[in-house]
Amino acid sequence: MKGIHVIKMEGTLLVKRLVVLPGHRVRVSSDNPAYESFVVDPKLEEFRVIGKVVGSLRAI
């Protein structure tokens, strides 16, 4: 699992970059420098990967 994903944490949907680390942990980071990266254990109930982002739509 590497790339941009939609995740659910504590009831909130987020779009974040995910990288699997040794020990089956996941680093969650944002392209926005205002938000710090953090590491989670994917076995936690409050963390779930909903799906991988494959594109985006924008209004012209």
Buried (B, 14 or more C-beta within 10 A) or exposed (E): EEEEBBBEBEEEEBEBBBBEEEEEBBBBBBEEEEEEEEEBEBEEEEBEBEEEEEEEEEEE
